[in-house]
Amino acid sequence: MRITNRMMTDNAIQSMAENLEKMNKLQDKLSSMKQFQTASEDPVRSSASLSLRSNLRTLESYMTTADSTINWMTASDSSFQQLEDLATRANTLVLRGLNDSLSGSERASTLGAEMQTLLTEAVDVANTNVNGQYIFSGYLVNTKAFTLTPGVAINDTNGNPYTPQTVAYTGDTGNMQRNLGPDQSVTLNVRGDQAISGFLQNLKLASDALMSNNIHDSTDPAADNSLTLQTALSGLQSSLSVLDQYRTSNGARMRQVESASNFLETVNSETKSLLSKKEDTNMAEGIALLTNQKTTYEAVLQVSQRAISALSLFDYLQ
């Protein structure tokens, strides 16, 4: 077959175009720092990359859940700490109130008044919210866990008007679950009716007993000993144990979530590293390849130029 000038020219142009295309692709990789822009460029790596990205989205979802769960449980722990402090103070007031050297007037005007303040503070703590959601209300996160409403006005032991407070739980019995992984879940909340209601009721009982100077249990069978300060003391001590029990349980679950969160962060970091190996361009290697390709392209240009310029009419006539 006779090699014509046109064939030599076309081959030179094709060779230059192919080398220029390779150089442009290397430049694109370096500028984007990605080994491929579309799946068709590298189907195998692209498939692995898509799978890793899907795993990353799932991991990030679990990590977000873990972070919000830790925030919720931290708020619960802080609330329990405040409630335990209030319970300790209430216990001290009740013990002082049981001192027979105090008069009914002193119990009502000092101890009783402070106990009412403790009750109000305890209800406020029990209605703690995180991002507008009440943490002790069960599923009813948009509803306050407890309400404190005035009852029927009576006179205290000094004959002064006194309005007993009524405490009511307004949440529900829902236990909220949060997924920390495909096969791992944790209970997010602590129900106020289980952990806190008893404490608030005993605070109310102690307040009413101090205001009415109803101190010791009576030997009279007809007397209602459930409304005495002595009964309130036993109830407060029991309530403090319940608060501590639920705080401990919350702390154990919080440690579980923190452990899961640390594991998720480790897996997330490893997955990102794998994704980088599949997608990202090795800059040192890429620069070396681009330099070599430029050298090759320049060589092709020079060879093609010499080959084409050497052609003459005399060569054609031969």
C-alpha positions as CSV (number, residue, x, y, z in Angstrom):
1,M,0.0,0.0,0.0
2,R,1.3,3.4,-0.9
3,I,1.7,5.9,1.9
4,T,0.4,9.3,0.7
5,N,1.2,12.7,2.1
6,R,-2.4,13.0,3.2
7,M,-2.1,9.8,5.2
8,M,1.0,11.0,6.9
9,T,-0.6,14.4,7.7
10,D,-3.7,12.8,9.0
11,N,-1.7,10.4,11.2
12,A,0.3,13.3,12.6
13,I,-2.8,15.3,13.4
14,Q,-4.4,12.3,15.0
15,S,-1.4,11.6,17.2
16,M,-1.2,15.3,18.2
17,A,-4.9,15.3,19.1
18,E,-4.7,12.1,21.2
19,N,-1.7,13.4,23.1
20,L,-3.4,16.7,23.7
21,E,-6.6,15.0,24.9
22,K,-4.5,12.9,27.4
23,M,-2.8,16.1,28.6
24,N,-6.2,17.9,29.0
25,K,-7.6,15.0,31.1
26,L,-4.5,15.1,33.4
27,Q,-5.0,18.8,33.8
28,D,-8.6,18.3,34.6
29,K,-7.7,15.8,37.3
30,L,-5.2,18.1,38.9
31,S,-7.5,21.1,38.8
32,S,-10.5,19.2,40.2
33,M,-8.3,16.9,42.4
34,K,-10.6,14.1,41.3
35,Q,-9.6,11.0,39.4
36,F,-12.9,11.1,37.4
37,Q,-15.7,13.5,36.8
38,T,-18.3,11.1,35.5
39,A,-19.1,7.4,36.1
40,S,-18.3,6.5,32.5
41,E,-14.7,7.6,32.9
42,D,-14.0,4.9,35.5
43,P,-17.0,2.6,36.1
44,V,-15.3,0.4,38.7
45,R,-14.0,3.2,40.9
46,S,-17.3,5.1,40.4
47,S,-19.3,2.1,41.7
48,A,-17.1,1.8,44.8
49,S,-17.3,5.6,45.3
50,L,-21.1,5.6,45.2
51,S,-21.3,2.8,47.7
52,L,-18.9,4.6,50.1
53,R,-20.9,7.8,49.8
54,S,-24.1,6.0,50.6
55,N,-22.4,4.6,53.7
56,L,-21.2,8.0,54.7
57,R,-24.7,9.5,54.5
58,T,-26.0,6.7,56.7
59,L,-23.1,7.2,59.2
60,E,-23.7,10.9,59.3
61,S,-27.4,10.4,60.0
62,Y,-26.5,8.1,63.0
63,M,-23.9,10.6,64.2
64,T,-26.4,13.4,64.1
65,T,-28.8,11.2,66.1
66,A,-26.1,10.4,68.6
67,D,-25.2,14.0,69.1
68,S,-28.8,15.1,69.7
69,T,-29.3,12.1,72.1
70,I,-26.3,13.1,74.1
71,N,-27.6,16.7,74.4
72,W,-31.0,15.4,75.6
73,M,-29.5,13.1,78.1
74,T,-27.0,15.7,79.4
75,A,-30.0,18.0,80.0
76,S,-31.7,15.2,81.8
77,D,-28.7,14.6,84.0
78,S,-28.4,18.3,84.8
79,S,-32.1,18.4,85.7
80,F,-31.7,15.4,88.1
81,Q,-28.8,17.1,89.7
82,Q,-30.9,20.2,90.4
83,L,-33.8,18.1,91.6
84,E,-31.5,16.1,94.0
85,D,-30.2,19.4,95.4
86,L,-33.8,20.6,96.0
87,A,-34.6,17.3,97.6
88,T,-31.7,17.6,100.0
89,R,-32.7,21.1,100.9
90,A,-36.4,20.0,101.4
91,N,-35.2,17.1,103.6
92,T,-33.3,19.6,105.8
93,L,-36.4,21.8,106.1
94,V,-38.6,18.9,107.1
95,L,-36.1,17.8,109.8
96,R,-36.1,21.3,111.2
97,G,-39.8,21.3,111.1
98,L,-40.0,18.2,113.1
99,N,-38.1,19.9,115.9
100,D,-40.6,20.3,118.7
101,S,-39.0,23.6,119.9
102,L,-40.4,25.4,116.8
103,S,-43.8,27.0,117.0
104,G,-46.5,26.5,114.4
105,S,-46.1,30.2,113.4
106,E,-42.4,29.7,112.7
107,R,-43.0,26.5,110.7
108,A,-45.6,28.3,108.5
109,S,-43.9,31.7,108.0
110,T,-40.3,30.4,107.4
111,L,-40.1,26.7,106.6
112,G,-43.5,26.5,104.9
113,A,-42.9,29.5,102.7
114,E,-39.5,28.2,101.6
115,M,-40.9,24.8,100.9
116,Q,-43.5,26.4,98.6
117,T,-40.6,28.1,96.7
118,L,-38.8,24.7,96.4
119,L,-42.0,23.2,94.9
120,T,-42.2,25.9,92.3
121,E,-38.5,25.6,91.5
122,A,-38.8,21.8,91.2
123,V,-41.7,22.1,88.8
124,D,-39.7,24.5,86.7
125,V,-36.8,22.0,86.5
126,A,-39.2,19.1,85.7
127,N,-40.4,21.2,82.7
128,T,-36.9,21.5,81.3
129,N,-36.8,21.6,77.5
130,V,-34.2,21.1,74.8
131,N,-34.8,23.0,71.6
132,G,-38.3,23.7,72.7
133,Q,-39.1,20.0,73.5
134,Y,-39.9,19.0,77.1
135,I,-37.7,16.2,78.0
136,F,-39.8,14.5,80.7
137,S,-43.2,14.5,78.9
138,G,-42.9,11.2,77.1
139,Y,-44.1,11.5,73.5
140,L,-45.8,14.8,74.2
141,V,-42.6,16.8,73.8
142,N,-44.6,20.0,73.0
143,T,-46.5,19.9,76.3
144,K,-45.1,20.8,79.7
145,A,-44.5,17.7,81.8
146,F,-46.1,19.2,84.9
147,T,-48.5,21.9,85.8
148,L,-48.8,23.6,89.2
149,T,-52.3,25.0,89.8
150,P,-53.8,26.7,92.9
151,G,-56.3,24.7,94.9
152,V,-58.9,25.8,97.3
153,A,-57.8,28.6,99.6
154,I,-57.6,27.9,103.3
155,N,-56.0,29.5,106.4
156,D,-52.6,28.4,107.6
157,T,-51.8,27.8,111.3
158,N,-51.4,31.5,111.8
159,G,-54.9,32.2,110.4
160,N,-53.4,33.8,107.2
161,P,-54.9,32.9,103.8
162,Y,-53.0,30.0,102.2
163,T,-53.6,28.4,98.8
164,P,-52.3,24.9,98.5
165,Q,-50.8,24.0,95.1
166,T,-51.9,21.0,93.0
167,V,-49.3,19.2,90.9
168,A,-50.3,17.2,87.9
169,Y,-48.4,15.2,85.3
170,T,-49.6,16.3,81.8
171,G,-47.2,14.1,79.7
172,D,-47.8,10.5,78.5
173,T,-46.2,7.1,79.1
174,G,-44.1,7.1,75.8
175,N,-40.6,5.8,75.8
176,M,-38.7,7.3,72.8
177,Q,-36.2,5.1,71.0
178,R,-33.2,6.3,69.0
179,N,-31.2,4.2,66.5
180,L,-27.4,4.5,66.8
181,G,-26.7,1.8,64.2
182,P,-28.4,-0.9,62.2
183,D,-28.8,-3.1,65.2
184,Q,-28.4,-0.7,68.1
185,S,-31.0,1.5,69.7
186,V,-31.3,3.3,73.0
187,T,-34.2,4.8,75.1
188,L,-33.8,8.6,74.8
189,N,-36.1,9.9,77.5
190,V,-36.9,9.5,81.2
191,R,-40.7,9.7,82.0
192,G,-41.6,12.3,84.5
193,D,-44.5,10.3,85.9
194,Q,-42.0,7.6,86.9
195,A,-39.0,9.6,88.1
196,I,-40.3,12.9,89.3
197,S,-44.0,12.9,90.1
198,G,-43.5,11.2,93.5
199,F,-40.9,13.8,94.5
200,L,-43.2,16.8,93.6
201,Q,-46.1,15.2,95.5
202,N,-44.0,14.8,98.6
203,L,-42.8,18.4,98.3
204,K,-46.4,19.5,98.2
205,L,-47.3,17.3,101.2
206,A,-44.4,18.8,103.2
207,S,-45.4,22.3,102.3
208,D,-49.0,21.7,103.3
209,A,-48.0,20.0,106.5
210,L,-45.7,22.9,107.5
211,M,-48.3,25.5,106.7
212,S,-51.0,23.7,108.7
213,N,-48.6,22.7,111.5
214,N,-49.6,19.0,111.0
215,I,-46.4,17.4,112.2
216,H,-46.4,14.0,113.8
217,D,-48.5,10.9,113.1
218,S,-51.4,10.7,115.4
219,T,-52.4,7.7,117.4
220,D,-56.0,8.5,116.7
221,P,-57.4,5.9,114.2
222,A,-59.6,8.6,112.7
223,A,-56.6,10.9,112.0
224,D,-55.2,11.1,108.4
225,N,-51.5,10.4,109.0
226,S,-50.8,10.6,105.3
227,L,-50.8,14.4,105.4
228,T,-48.3,14.8,108.2
229,L,-44.7,16.2,108.0
230,Q,-43.4,12.9,109.4
231,T,-44.9,11.1,106.5
232,A,-43.5,13.7,104.1
233,L,-40.0,13.0,105.4
234,S,-40.2,9.3,104.6
235,G,-41.6,10.2,101.2
236,L,-38.9,12.7,100.4
237,Q,-36.2,10.2,101.3
238,S,-37.8,7.6,99.1
239,S,-38.2,10.1,96.3
240,L,-34.5,11.0,96.5
241,S,-33.6,7.3,96.0
242,V,-35.9,7.2,93.0
243,L,-34.3,10.3,91.5
244,D,-30.9,8.8,92.0
245,Q,-32.0,5.5,90.4
246,Y,-33.2,7.2,87.2
247,R,-30.2,9.5,87.1
248,T,-27.9,6.5,87.2
249,S,-29.9,4.7,84.5
250,N,-29.8,7.8,82.3
251,G,-26.0,8.1,82.9
252,A,-25.5,4.5,81.9
253,R,-27.4,5.0,78.6
254,M,-25.5,8.3,78.0
255,R,-22.2,6.3,78.3
256,Q,-23.6,3.8,75.8
257,V,-24.4,6.6,73.3
258,E,-21.0,8.3,73.8
259,S,-19.3,4.9,73.1
260,A,-21.4,4.5,70.0
261,S,-20.7,8.1,68.9
262,N,-16.9,7.5,69.2
263,F,-17.2,4.3,67.1
264,L,-19.3,6.1,64.5
265,E,-16.7,8.9,64.2
266,T,-13.9,6.3,63.8
267,V,-15.8,4.5,61.0
268,N,-16.7,7.8,59.4
269,S,-13.1,8.8,59.3
270,E,-12.0,5.4,57.8
271,T,-14.8,5.6,55.2
272,K,-13.7,9.1,54.2
273,S,-10.1,7.9,53.8
274,L,-11.3,5.0,51.6
275,L,-13.4,7.4,49.5
276,S,-10.4,9.7,49.1
277,K,-8.3,6.9,47.8
278,K,-11.0,6.0,45.3
279,E,-11.8,9.6,44.1
280,D,-8.9,12.0,44.9
281,T,-6.0,12.6,42.7
282,N,-2.5,12.0,44.0
283,M,-1.0,15.4,43.3
284,A,2.7,14.3,43.2
285,E,1.8,11.4,40.8
286,G,-0.5,13.6,38.8
287,I,2.1,16.4,38.3
288,A,4.7,13.8,37.2
289,L,2.3,12.2,34.7
290,L,1.3,15.7,33.3
291,T,5.0,16.6,32.9
292,N,5.7,13.4,31.0
293,Q,2.6,13.9,28.9
294,K,3.7,17.5,28.0
295,T,7.1,16.2,27.0
296,T,5.5,13.5,24.8
297,Y,3.1,16.0,23.3
298,E,6.0,18.4,22.5
299,A,8.0,15.5,20.9
300,V,5.0,14.6,18.8
301,L,4.7,18.2,17.6
302,Q,8.4,18.4,16.7
303,V,8.4,15.0,14.9
304,S,5.2,15.8,13.0
305,Q,6.5,19.2,12.0
306,R,9.7,17.8,10.7
307,A,7.9,15.0,8.9
308,I,5.4,17.3,7.2
309,S,7.8,20.1,6.3
310,A,10.2,17.5,4.7
311,L,7.5,16.7,2.1
312,S,8.1,18.4,-1.2
313,L,6.8,18.3,-4.8
314,F,9.8,16.2,-5.8
315,D,8.9,13.6,-3.1
316,Y,5.4,13.6,-4.4
317,L,6.6,13.1,-8.1
318,Q,8.8,10.2,-7.1
